[in-house]
Amino acid sequence: MAEVISMRHGSSAGQPITRRDGPLKVTGAARYAADNHPPGLLHAVLATSAIGRGRVTSLDEAAARAHPGVVAVMTPANRPALAMDPDDKSVPFSFRMDLLQDQRVRYAGQPVAVVIAETLEAATEGAALLAPRYEAEPAEVSLDEGEAFVPPIVGAGAPAELRHGDAEAGLAAAANRIEATYETPTQFHNAMEPHGVVAAWDGDALSLDMPTQGFALTVMCLAALFGIPAEGIHIRSPFLGGGFGSKLLTGPQVLGILAARLVGRPVKLVLRRGQMYGPVTHRAPTRQVLRLGAAPDGGLTALHHHVRTATSRFDDFIEPSGGVSHTLYAAPAIRTTHEAVRLDTGTPGFMRAPGEASGSIALESAMDEMALACSMDPLAFRLRNYAEVEPVSGKPFSSKALRECYAQGAARFGWAGRPLAPRTMRDAQGMLVGWGVGTATFPAHLFQAAARAAIRRDGSGLVEAGAHDMGQGAWTAFTQIAAESLGLDVERVEFRSGTSDLPDAGIAGGSAHTATLGGAIRDAGLKAVARLAELATEDPRSPLFGAGNVGVVARDGRLLRRDDEGRGESFAEILARAGLAEVEAKGSAAPDPAAAEAYASHAHGAVFAEVKVDPELGQVRATRIVGAFAAGRIINPRLVRSQYDGGMIWGVSCALHERAAIDRRSGRVMNADLAEYHLPVNADVPSLEAILVEERDPHVNALGIKGVGEIAITGTAGAVANAVWHATGVRARRFPIAVEDLLLDPAAP
């Protein structure tokens, strides 16, 4: 077989082309799950619990059924049977679900019944008429309630405790020590598109329109729940209006599928905004204690990061906040420990950099407090403790351009002019001004994926994969990778995705979708070109005949001899002469165990934040954010900057805005809407700048790509918190920072 090189010369990969799905979205032609209305469609609405713990004693089903338009009421008494107990966790990577298995109430907002009607209005009114009555029990919803336990694992399988060196000895020997407690709140994903499903049964065949971040996981879970073949489940999910981890696992949408089976007609179930605060996971609150020790020269001697967090009373997901302390700073002794309490809430889950987001705001705040104790500039202190190898494992990094991130970000921000002392800068209006820095990091994950590529007789290319576009521009980036691997212009490549019957593209999570599926697309594309080259180099009629030993180059829809690029022919000519409609190949990608054993792979960044604080009112505004990030090869700079901007906005949200207010008596979320659950708007982040720092990584994966979706959260929240201290001289350790946390003295200088 001829050796084939698919050349990057002239490739669209690396170019800031606009997203392919843009016209569909701005014209309203993009079809989301809830936009589908099959014939005979009924509407389902959830009735949810108003108490945090207890049992439902009665439902006024007669009133609901008598309401005009109501077709059925689904309760534990008549819910169709399932092949598997919803509390069974034998399906990998799934949580226990609330599917009307009994009358128990495990948290506020839990579904307790479903009303199915001819119209959405009738179903909504019928659900209200159910008027549930309860036998309530005291609910525990605070980290101060419940008995703590040490979980066996945290996150997706990390150890609850990790030791490297003797942290206690390192702290005892330190010339400077700090110990501080930081608290982060319960947070909810709040994707713009609510969770929903349009479900239709045909015997045991199930057709679904629903947002999902993982086709294969969803199919596997549904097949087990209903006891039907996975091949009979077809899911369409071409677009997601955001997911952030909440659409990775199957949840209350199953109630819509059950409703469709109950009534024998297609059913649409879409959660209301308030129902997004309970059954679809969230980020659990944390209380983190950081103990740091440092030598007289500022070098860390020890770091102990202890995390207290929460999970539900009926399932386990432990926010792995301590994990970020394993990788960032060169302490000779590091210890991380986690404990959890069981609360009467829905089960937490993967949300926007799970662990790293909550853990980094505590770690970066503690690093600034330690820098102050050492009388050092915060950036200089971080550079003094720069990790040349991963501190806990001792592995070299597959690549690390963090120094360049610090340098470029600081230069662009103007950090050199920052005074060391707090509360020394004001603007022309008398507002207190503060500058802060935070280090960003996120693991470079890689999962498994498959793709199919074809070169067609007209010289165009086709790539297929069950990919997920959550709004990050995946369609565009994957098409660029496909075009490069096939040696075609991007306009000559069709990319098909968004359905479960296409090759399994893995999950859209962990900032790994582009690297994972991109590798499978590259593999499939190169194999397709190699098959085309074999046709040409073994055909005496081809100008490439006999070129198998020297190899060929694929470029601009042509194959060229590598030693004489004046000799070649088009893809279309090769296929036409062979009498073939297309050549195709399947590709795959998976983690390389040898590389994982040899290298630590992370993306890195540095974020610099400016805030202004009203000295009389204590109101805080983030006025300027500059982030510099190194994440390997960049496929589309325009899309990557958009991801970085989004991450930095999330970081501002974590530091200053975002928290769920939970009534400790009932367990109910009191701000379960976008009016009261505060998220940043444009006025809250008037100036954002993302710098793309060049980085080549030959080890992380075949394309040299690291994820960019979550990393910018991890540095930004800490940078904003540190800027607030620099502006006010008050160290806030509870997030988001509120006026009462600052308690400014207007008479202070």
URVENVEN-V863860 format. One line per field, one symbol per residue. psi: psi as a letter, one per 30 degrees, with the letter a starting at -180 (. if undefined). A space follows every 50 residues. Layout:
psi = ???
This chain:
psi = kkkkkjkfjglfkfkhllkffeeeeffgfkjleffkilkgklkkkkklkg lfkblkflkieeeeffkkfkelkklffgkkklfkkfgkgfkkhllkljhh fagkkflkgkkflkkklfleeeeeeeeefeikkljklkkkglffllkklj lellbgglkfkkkjajeeeeeefkekklkkkkkklklkehkejlklkjkk kibgkkkkjkkkgjeeeeeeeeeeefhlkefgkkkkifkkhlegffgelk bfffeeeeeeeefglkkkkkklefffidghllkllljkjkkkkklfgfkk flkkjkkkalllfglkkjjhfffffffekikfkkkkkklllklillklak jiikeeeeeeeeeeeeeeeeeefghlkeeeeeeegkjflkeefgklkelj heeeeeeeeeeefhffgkkeklhfklafggkkkkklkkkkkkkilkakll lkkkklfggllkkkkilkjgffgeeeeeeeeeeeefhlkffgkkjkaglf glkjgalilghfeeedeeeeeeeeeeeeeeeeeeeefgjffkfgkggeef llkkkhglkkkefiffkalleeeeeeefhkelkllkllklkjeeeeeflk jklllkkkkklkkjfefgkkkjfkkkkkkjhbkkejeeeeeeeeeeeeee eeeeefejkkjkjfefgkkfhhlfefjkkkleffifjkkkkjkkkkjffe lefgkllfefefeffeeeeeeeeeeeefgkjkgkklkleffehkjffk.
